[in-house]
């Protein structure tokens, strides 16, 4: 009895392994290969509009880039003498590899 249970468990494991790999055994269509294109831009914050227009300036830049298929990757602030001077905005998008 014990041997039959062990054989059943081993058979179940073997069948599970075969079923798990069955998706890899079927021919898969070619994958579309993409590359990344990245760009970092400087968004200056004027001395007179730091408190009122910094977020609005960034939002306008995000909208402009997202219309062209870019997505925001990173945003770094730049301060000088404890004053906000602007932002470095990094964007990326998928393009077809040449």
LOMIRO-258629 format. One line per 4 residues: their letters; for each residue y, z, x of C-alpha. Coordinates in steps of 0.25 Angstrom, whole numbers, plus 5000, padded with zeros to 4 digits. Layout:
A) Y,Z,X | ...
This chain:
XXXX) 5000,5000,5000 | 5010,5004,5011 | 5007,4991,5018 | 5010,4983,5006
XXXX) 5023,4990,5004 | 5027,4987,5019 | 5023,4973,5018 | 5031,4971,5005
XXXX) 5043,4978,5012 | 5042,4968,5024 | 5040,4956,5015 | 5053,4961,5007
XXXX) 5061,4962,5020 | 5056,4948,5025 | 5060,4942,5012 | 5073,4948,5012
XXXX) 5076,4943,5026 | 5072,4929,5022 | 5081,4929,5009 | 5093,4935,5017
XXXX) 5091,4923,5027 | 5089,4912,5017 | 5104,4909,5015 | 5104,4906,5030
XXXX) 5092,4897,5030 | 5099,4887,5020 | 5108,4877,5026 | 5122,4881,5024
XXXX) 5134,4871,5022 | 5143,4870,5034 | 5154,4881,5035 | 5169,4877,5035
XXXX) 5174,4882,5049 | 5188,4888,5049 | 5197,4892,5060 | 5208,4902,5060
XXXX) 5223,4898,5062 | 5232,4910,5064 | 5247,4912,5065 | 5257,4923,5068
XXXX) 5271,4923,5063 | 5283,4932,5065 | 5290,4937,5053 | 5304,4942,5057
XXXX) 5310,4953,5049 | 5325,4952,5049 | 5333,4965,5053 | 5340,4965,5039
XXXX) 5328,4963,5031 | 5317,4972,5037 | 5315,4981,5025 | 5317,4971,5014
XXXX) 5311,4958,5019 | 5300,4961,5029 | 5289,4961,5018 | 5295,4950,5011
XXXX) 5296,4941,5024 | 5281,4944,5026 | 5277,4941,5012 | 5284,4927,5013
XXXX) 5277,4924,5026 | 5263,4928,5020 | 5266,4919,5008 | 5270,4908,5017
XXXX) 5258,4909,5025 | 5248,4911,5014 | 5252,4899,5007 | 5247,4891,5019
XXXX) 5234,4898,5020 | 5237,4909,5030 | 5233,4923,5028 | 5239,4936,5035
XXXX) 5231,4941,5046 | 5240,4951,5052 | 5254,4957,5052 | 5261,4964,5063
XXXX) 5275,4971,5062 | 5285,4969,5074 | 5294,4981,5076 | 5305,4982,5087
XXXX) 5312,4995,5089 | 5305,5001,5077 | 5311,4989,5069 | 5303,4979,5061
XXXX) 5306,4966,5067 | 5295,4957,5060 | 5281,4954,5058 | 5270,4946,5064
XXXX) 5261,4939,5054 | 5248,4933,5057 | 5241,4923,5048 | 5228,4916,5048
XXXX) 5221,4905,5041 | 5208,4897,5041 | 5209,4882,5045 | 5199,4872,5048
XX) 5194,4871,5062 | 5197,4859,5070
